[in-house]
């Protein structure tokens, strides 16, 4: 069976393996978990780098003004 790293698994898709009975190997399961982790980190990085919408910033400013005014 061809060995692939997590990045390769994401880029190329699933491995074509012969049908066999039983569970996938432990190495295969770890590679899948690693690939999921890589993809989740990529998605998180994309979300973190998105700008905060102006409407949300305005809501936060109003909440800060109310909090500082009530002290």
Long-range contacts (C-beta under 8 A, 24 or more apart in sequence): 4-31, 5-31, 5-34, 6-31, 6-34, 6-35, 6-37, 6-38, 7-35, 7-38, 9-35, 10-35, 10-38, 10-39
